[in-house]
């Protein structure tokens, strides 16, 4: 497929931090995708919460299945807009690779613990994983991904106007990410695909968990229209099929709305090149005003009926407590850490450096591992 002028072209990549071999069978961004998929951090996403904790049920989404859904939606939209599908897919697969255990509850816990040291940001942790922590090659640390994949991961939510992370400042000096400019359109699409995926799979997961009914969902006019049409065309279907009909229709509507609005923005803002995308005063990819309103209504519904449900709230409270307890215990006594990590902590020159090491260690745990570590430290009856 011929790429649009505003797409990222393989031959115009800014390259990798370390010199690397060429591959005649795979493009640079295919290689990025494959390196991400084969990383330990990507596999660990299977054991990290999306909304439900790992032990709540096998059929609910995890960070891994969520990332796969985001990648699938990203490729669909990128193909329609003549963007670089392979780059979009790589960014989509990497976008949550640095997430803490226990979803947003774990991130809140780590951010609270790290507040005196600059806070915690999972996008920065994703970049750290891909450039330092994952080490598969003898000649360099990290996965040695292309500039475009790294830039899209750290900036898929938009420019980084204020850099508070000392680590990010240092990395940006070595391999400048143009942090104040907008990311590629491929990265922007991955960000919106993230919204499309989680809004719709949260409808599915919340319904299957029994937190709300289809009747309640139909209080939203745009969902009521979908189910009215489906029921008229398909008689006597059970609610399992009806919920799939809702999410399937919503995903399609959101995708087509995003594509149409983005095409309009490209025309009206005279976006003719990748440089135009980066120098734009706002996102080129965008939902229409009507769709933004519907998504806002849906998010209010999910907040009321799902995210603040007592079962979720209790689970979040316990999850955040586990993360905070682990951080405080390790900061107080580094002898609780694994031997290989203690050697690194012992070399830390300041409390902030020590906190960063411990934060990264906890952030890269799965839900199950973090829970087990907590049991080992705080359950007096735990048998080693």
Buried (B, 14 or more C-beta within 10 A) or exposed (E): EEBBEBBBEBEEBEEBBEEBEEEEEEBBBBBBBBBBBEBEBBEBBEBBBBBBBBEBEEEBBBBBBBBBBBBEBBBBBBEBBBBBBBBBBBBBBBBBBBBBBBBBBBBBBBBBBBEEBBBBBBBBBBBBBBBBBBEEEEEBBBBBBBBBBBBBBBBBBEEBEEBEBEBBEEBBEEBEBBBEBBBBBBBBBBBBBBBBBBBBBBBBBBBBBEBBEBEBBBEBEBBBEBBEEBEEEEEEEEEEEBBEBBBEBBBEBBBEBBBBBBEEBBEEBEBEEBEBBBEBEEBBBBBEEEBEEBBEBBBEBBEEBBBEBEEBEEBBEBBBBBBBBBBEBBBEEBEBBEEEBBEBBEEBEEEBBBBBBBBBBBBBBBBBBBBEBBEEBEEEEEEE
